[in-house]
Amino acid sequence: MAALSVLDLVPVTQGQSPRDALLHAAELARHVERLGYKRFWVAEHHNMVGIASAATSVVIGYLASQTQTIRVGAGGIMLPNHSPLVIAEQFGTLESLYPGRIDLGLGRAPGTDQRTARALRVDPQASEHFPQDVMELQALLGPLREGQTIQAVPGTGLNVPLWILGSSLFGAQLAAMLGLPYAFASHFAPDQLEQAIAVYRAKFEPSAQLQKSHAMAGVNVVLAETDAEAHHIFTSIQQRFAGMLRGARGLLMPPIADIETYWSPAEKTQASRMLSCSFVGSPTTVQAQLKIFLQRTGVDELMVASAIYDHQARLKSYEMLAGLEL
């Protein structure tokens, strides 16, 4: 049975503030911890009014302080935006405060637009150094070596588990080469999912961190009592993806009666392709869909995103998912 984990984008909904979103994230983390979920991850996004997790390591510290046992981490940190030393120090601090509970997922994309990248003072070529930066970060979190003059304090020797995130074969190959767990962003970029997982499995080299390959797939899940109710709730996510295609990344909007009146045929085609790894419906419907997905992909873990407008409906969706036999 695949493990279940949560990717929370800490959505800011229409009519609420980033503070509300952060408080809801903490409540959701406590909720899924009680339900037996394995991890709770947040992601780095900048200059987006609808996402409140830009200061990702700070949010992780807050969420870890609000929970007791669930692993908390980044899904992920966009490493081109940072020096490996600073990330080693941040996550070494988190690991020191919450030992054995911190994950560090690493992405190669800047996670933003060009103007925001300039505001972050990011070198446009920084992503080309991603493999070297990952290995530098890994070394900074590893044991102190003879003659080493730069170290992360705290961080050195803590061996915070690293993950490679990706939506292409590049990340799969890097994760395999370094012997790291691999998370595929199929919740918004599913096209190469099966090919990437196959490459990762075939080329995986055991490492000190991981002896056997471990693959995770991101999925969108919306569960409700009926298929009709779930599809109504899902229109919030569909609106968000249509907005992305229009270059408008706003607040998470409430569900609407008819999504067909909201998007154009071209937007529907593209958004539906991006959302093809979405499982929406009653428990019976979603259980059947997820079983087929797990058999097809063979992934070890599902990272579940559920950008649901109503917070209580989101709590209920994760509760229903935890009760399914997968």
C-alpha positions in Angstrom: 0.0 0.0 0.0 1.3 3.4 -0.9 1.9 5.9 1.9 -0.2 9.0 1.9 1.3 12.5 2.4 0.1 16.1 2.0 1.3 18.9 -0.2 -0.3 22.1 1.2 0.3 25.2 -0.9 -1.2 27.2 2.0 -3.8 28.7 -0.3 -5.1 32.2 0.5 -8.8 32.1 -0.4 -11.0 35.0 -1.4 -12.1 37.0 1.6 -9.3 35.7 3.9 -5.7 36.8 4.7 -2.3 35.0 4.6 -2.5 34.7 8.4 -5.8 32.8 8.0 -4.1 30.5 5.4 -1.2 29.8 7.8 -3.6 29.0 10.7 -5.6 26.7 8.5 -2.3 24.9 7.4 -1.5 24.2 11.0 -5.0 22.9 11.7 -4.7 20.7 8.6 -1.3 19.4 9.7 -2.6 18.4 13.1 -5.6 16.8 11.4 -3.7 14.6 9.0 -1.2 13.7 11.7 -4.1 12.2 13.7 -5.2 10.4 10.5 -1.8 8.7 10.0 -0.4 10.7 7.0 3.4 10.4 6.7 4.5 13.9 5.7 3.3 17.4 5.4 5.1 19.5 2.9 4.9 23.2 1.8 6.5 24.8 -1.3 8.4 27.9 -2.1 6.5 30.3 -4.3 7.2 34.1 -4.5 5.0 37.1 -5.4 1.8 35.0 -5.5 -1.1 36.5 -3.6 -2.8 33.2 -3.4 0.0 31.2 -1.7 1.3 32.0 1.8 4.3 29.7 2.0 7.0 32.0 0.4 9.1 32.0 3.6 9.2 28.2 3.4 11.6 27.3 6.1 9.8 29.7 8.5 6.5 28.0 7.7 8.0 24.6 8.2 9.2 25.6 11.7 5.8 26.9 12.6 4.1 23.7 11.4 6.6 21.5 13.1 5.9 23.4 16.4 2.2 22.7 15.9 2.6 18.9 15.5 4.2 16.0 17.3 5.1 13.1 15.0 4.4 13.8 11.3 7.4 14.6 9.1 7.3 18.3 7.9 9.3 19.6 5.0 9.7 21.4 1.8 8.2 20.2 -1.4 10.2 22.1 -2.3 12.9 24.6 -1.8 13.9 26.1 -5.2 17.6 25.7 -4.8 18.6 28.2 -7.6 17.1 30.9 -5.4 19.6 30.3 -2.6 23.1 29.4 -1.6 23.5 25.8 -0.4 25.1 27.1 2.8 22.1 29.1 3.8 19.7 26.2 3.1 22.0 23.9 5.1 21.9 26.3 8.0 18.1 26.8 7.8 17.3 23.1 7.6 20.1 22.2 10.1 18.3 24.5 12.5 15.0 22.9 11.8 16.4 19.4 12.3 18.1 20.5 15.5 14.8 21.7 16.9 12.6 18.9 15.5 15.0 15.9 15.2 14.0 13.1 12.8 11.0 15.0 11.4 12.4 17.3 8.7 12.5 16.6 4.9 14.2 18.8 2.3 12.8 18.5 -1.2 14.8 20.4 -3.8 13.6 21.8 -7.1 15.6 23.2 -10.1 13.1 25.7 -11.4 13.1 29.2 -10.0 9.4 28.9 -9.2 8.5 32.3 -10.3 8.5 34.8 -13.3 11.5 36.7 -14.6 10.6 40.0 -12.8 10.3 38.2 -9.5 13.5 36.4 -10.1 15.2 39.7 -10.6 13.7 40.9 -7.3 15.1 37.8 -5.6 18.6 38.7 -7.1 18.7 35.3 -8.9 21.3 34.6 -11.6 19.3 33.5 -14.7 21.9 30.7 -15.2 21.7 29.5 -11.6 19.5 26.4 -12.5 22.3 25.1 -14.7 24.4 24.5 -11.5 21.6 22.5 -9.8 23.4 19.1 -9.6 26.5 20.7 -8.2 24.5 22.7 -5.7 22.6 19.6 -4.5 25.9 17.8 -3.9 27.4 20.8 -2.1 24.3 21.0 0.1 24.5 17.2 0.7 28.1 17.6 1.8 27.3 20.5 4.1 24.7 18.4 5.9 27.1 15.4 6.0 30.0 14.7 8.4 32.8 17.3 8.8 35.7 16.3 6.6 39.4 16.8 7.3 40.4 20.3 6.1 36.9 21.5 5.6 36.8 25.3 6.4 33.2 26.1 5.6 30.4 24.4 7.6 26.8 24.8 8.4 26.1 25.5 12.1 23.8 23.9 12.8 23.7 21.5 9.9 27.0 19.6 9.7 26.5 15.9 10.5 22.7 16.1 10.7 22.1 14.4 7.3 18.7 16.0 6.8 17.0 13.7 4.2 17.1 15.2 0.7 14.6 14.6 -2.1 14.8 15.5 -5.7 11.7 17.1 -7.2 10.9 17.3 -10.9 8.6 17.0 -13.8 11.0 15.7 -16.4 13.7 13.1 -17.0 16.4 15.4 -15.7 15.3 15.1 -12.1 14.7 11.4 -12.4 18.2 10.8 -13.6 19.8 13.0 -11.0 17.9 11.4 -8.1 18.9 8.0 -9.4 22.5 8.9 -9.7 22.7 10.4 -6.2 20.6 7.6 -4.7 17.9 10.0 -3.4 14.1 9.7 -3.2 12.3 11.2 -6.1 9.0 13.2 -6.2 7.3 13.8 -9.5 5.1 16.9 -9.9 2.3 15.1 -11.6 -0.3 17.2 -9.8 0.4 20.0 -12.4 2.8 18.6 -15.0 1.9 14.9 -15.5 3.1 14.3 -19.1 6.3 12.4 -18.3 5.3 10.7 -15.1 5.6 7.1 -16.1 8.7 7.5 -18.2 10.4 9.4 -15.4 9.6 6.8 -12.8 10.8 4.1 -15.1 14.1 5.9 -15.7 14.5 6.5 -11.9 13.9 2.9 -11.0 16.2 1.6 -13.8 19.2 3.9 -13.0 18.9 4.1 -9.2 22.2 3.7 -7.4 22.0 2.9 -3.6 23.4 5.5 -1.3 24.1 6.2 2.4 20.7 7.8 2.6 18.7 5.3 0.6 19.3 1.7 -0.3 16.2 1.1 -2.4 14.5 3.5 -4.8 11.5 5.5 -3.5 9.2 7.3 -5.9 6.4 9.7 -5.0 3.8 11.1 -7.3 1.9 14.4 -6.7 -1.9 14.1 -7.2 -4.9 16.3 -6.7 -7.6 14.7 -4.7 -11.1 16.1 -3.9 -13.4 13.8 -2.0 -17.0 14.5 -1.0 -20.1 12.5 -0.2 -21.2 12.5 -3.9 -19.5 12.8 -7.2 -21.5 15.9 -8.0 -20.5 17.6 -4.8 -16.8 16.8 -5.3 -16.8 18.0 -8.9 -18.5 21.3 -7.7 -15.7 21.7 -5.1 -13.1 20.9 -7.8 -14.1 24.0 -9.9 -12.0 26.1 -7.5 -8.9 24.2 -8.7 -10.0 24.4 -12.3 -10.4 28.1 -12.0 -6.9 28.4 -10.5 -5.4 26.5 -13.5 -7.3 28.6 -16.0 -6.0 31.7 -14.2 -2.4 30.3 -14.6 -2.9 30.0 -18.3 -4.1 33.6 -18.4 -1.1 34.8 -16.5 -3.4 35.7 -13.5 -2.3 34.0 -10.3 -4.9 35.3 -7.8 -6.6 34.1 -4.7 -8.3 30.7 -4.5 -11.8 31.3 -5.6 -15.1 29.7 -4.4 -16.6 26.9 -6.5 -18.9 27.9 -9.3 -22.0 26.2 -10.7 -20.7 25.6 -14.3 -17.0 25.6 -15.1 -17.8 25.5 -18.8 -19.0 29.1 -18.6 -15.6 30.1 -17.1 -13.0 28.8 -19.4 -12.5 28.7 -23.2 -12.3 25.4 -25.1 -8.5 25.9 -25.5 -8.1 26.7 -21.7 -10.2 23.6 -20.9 -8.0 21.4 -23.0 -4.8 22.6 -21.6 -5.9 22.8 -17.9 -7.5 19.4 -18.1 -4.2 17.9 -19.4 -2.3 19.6 -16.6 -4.9 18.2 -14.1 -5.1 14.7 -15.5 -3.6 13.3 -12.3 -6.7 14.5 -10.3 -9.1 12.2 -8.6 -12.4 13.7 -7.8 -15.6 12.1 -6.5 -17.2 10.1 -3.8 -15.1 7.6 -1.8 -16.1 4.7 -4.0 -15.2 6.6 -7.2 -11.9 7.9 -5.9 -10.8 4.6 -4.5 -11.3 2.9 -7.8 -9.5 5.7 -9.7 -6.5 5.7 -7.3 -6.1 1.9 -7.3 -5.8 2.0 -11.1 -3.3 4.9 -10.8 -1.1 3.1 -8.3 -1.1 -0.1 -10.4 -0.2 1.8 -13.5 2.7 3.8 -11.9 3.9 1.6 -9.1 4.8 4.7 -7.0 5.6 4.1 -3.3 3.9 7.3 -2.0 1.2 9.7 -3.0 1.7 13.4 -2.2 -1.8 14.7 -2.1 -2.7 18.3 -3.0 -6.2 19.5 -2.3 -6.7 23.2 -2.9 -10.3 23.3 -1.6 -11.9 26.7 -1.0 -13.9 25.7 2.1 -11.5 24.7 4.9 -13.9 22.3 6.6 -14.5 20.6 3.2 -10.7 20.2 2.8 -10.4 18.6 6.3 -13.2 16.2 5.3 -11.6 15.3 2.0 -8.4 14.3 3.6 -10.3 12.4 6.3 -12.2 10.4 3.6 -9.0 9.7 1.7 -7.4 8.3 4.9 -10.3 5.8 5.2 -9.9 4.3 1.7 -8.4 0.9 1.1 -5.7 1.4 -1.5 
